[in-house]
Amino acid sequence: MLITHDTRCALDTVVDLVNTVPEDESAPDGLPDVAALQEFVGTHEISDVGVLTEFDLSAVRRIRARFAAVFAAPDARTAAGLINDLVAAAGTTPRLTDHDGYDWHIHYFAPGASVADHLTADCGMALAFFVVAGEQERLRRCEAPDCRRAFVDLSRNRSRRYCDSRTCGNRLHVAAYRARRKEAAG
């Protein structure tokens, strides 16, 4: 599957956005305030965003929950329905642009759109490309028992199981190794 630069950026953004959702009521929110939202926007180089407010923060928190549902969708039909609802609500307006040193690419948000509509349109379309390509199963959650972070499996053989092989993957492999050693010694 060919993934363009802007689609990859949108995928990274939606994964990071979904991963700001608190795991449970005791966990901190990854977007606790407008300053955190501003930092998220800056980190992901989201263009055409004006001054952010509490209203923007509230709207982004609502859409991230809806994006999280896409990663939990049991099948392509369910994912497609969720994505269709998201993209339609954002009022997508595809247009070609070449800004900030990037070659021609497509923005799906309308000029002057809110940050929530911007994220919904661009990230929703990036996820839609995966469903269209028959690759919805690449939108995953980490299989580590104590981690449910979202990720997009871009491995050639669709075998990635953990959000980060250096943390979750290694931790589980080391635990399994130690358990085997303990069992062999005992």
N, C-alpha and C positions, 0 to 999 in steps of 0.2 A: 504494500500500500504506500503510495507516494504521499508524503506529508510535507506541505509547504511550510515555509518559515512562520507565516502568520498563523497557520493552523496549529503548529507546534507551540507557539507562544500562547495561544488561546487554551490549548490543552493544559499547559503548565499552570496557567492562571486558574482554570476551573478546578484542577486538582488541589492547588494551594487554597483556593476559596473553600472548597468542601472540607478540607482538613482544618479549617478554623472553627468548625462546629464543635462545641464541647462534647466529649465522649459521654458524659452524664451530668447530672445536676451539680455534682461536686467539682467538676473540672472547670477551669477558667475558659472564658470565651476567647477565641483567637482574634476577634475583632471587638475589643471591649469599648472602644470609643472612636470618635471621629479622627483623632490623631493616628490611631492604628489603621483605620481605613485609608487615610492619606498616605501612610507609609506603604500599605499594600499596593495602592495605585502607583506610587513612585517606583517600587521594586519591580512591578510588572510592566512599567513603561506604558501605562494606559493613556492614550492620547485623547485630546479634546474633552478633558474633564475640567469643569470649573471649580469654584469653591464648594467644598463638601460640607454638609450639614448633618444634623441628627436625623433628618428625614432620609437622607441618602444612606446613612448607616442602617436605619431600620429597613429600608427597601433592599439593601444588599443582603442583610441577614435573612430576609424572607426568601430571596432567590437562591441563596446557598443551600437552604434546606430542600428546595425543589431540585437543585442539581444533585444533592446527596441521594435523592430518590432514584435518579437515573443510574447512579453507580450500584444501587441495590436492586435494580430492575431484574426480574428473573428471566426475561427474554427480550428479544428485539422488538416485538410488538408493543410491549409495555414501555420500553425505553423510548420508542418512537412516539408514542402518545404523550409521554411526559415532555419530550423535547418539542414536539409540535405545539403543545400548550405554552411552553416557555417562550419560544420564538415568536409565536403569534402575539403574545401579550407585550412583547418588546417593540412591536411595530417595525419589523426589519425593513431596511431600505438599502439593499446592496448597491455599493458604488466603488469604483476603482479609485485608488489613491496611491501616491508615491511621496511620502513625507519622511522627514527626519533621516534621510539617507537610505531609506529602504526602497527597493525597486517596486514596481507595480504590484499591488495586492488588493484584496477586497475587504472593505469594512461593511459590516451588515447593520450597523446602528445608524440611525438618522442623525444628521448634523444637529448639534445642540442637545442630544439625548442625555438623560441622566446617567450617572455612573452605573446604576442598576440595569437600565435598559441597554447600555453599552455592553456590559458583561453578559447579560442574557442573550443578546443577539450574537455577538462574536463567539462566545463560549458554546452557546447552544448549537450554532452552525458547525463548530468544530466537532462536537459530539455527534451531530447528525451525519457527518461524513463517515464516521465509524459504523453507524447503523446501516447506512446505504451500502457500504463496502462489505457488509456481512461480518463485521469485526466487533460487534457489541460486546462480546465476551472479553475483549481486551480492557474494558472498563471495569476495574476490579477493586476489591478491598483486601488489605493485607491479611494473610492467613495466620499470622502470629496470634495466639490466644488472647493476648493482652493489648492488641493493636488492631484498630479497624480503619486505619488511614486509607484514603483512596489513592489509586495510581492508575496509570495507563500502561499496560504491558506492551512495550514496543519490541520485545525480543522476537527473533526470527521464528522460533518454534512455539511461541505463546506459552512459555513455561515459567514465567516469573510468578513467584508466589508471595513475595514480601515487598512492602513499600520501599525498603532499603536493605539491600543484602548485607551492608556493613553493620547495621544495628540489629534489626529484627532477625534477619537470616542467620548471621553469625551467632547471635545470642541463643537461638534455638538449636543450632548445630552443636554448639559447645555444651549446652544443657543435655542434649541427647548423648553426646560422647561421654560426658561425666556419668550419666545414668548407666550407660553400657559398662563403663569401667567399674563402677560401684557394684553392679550386678555380677560381673566376672570375678571381682575380688571377694564378694560375699558368698 
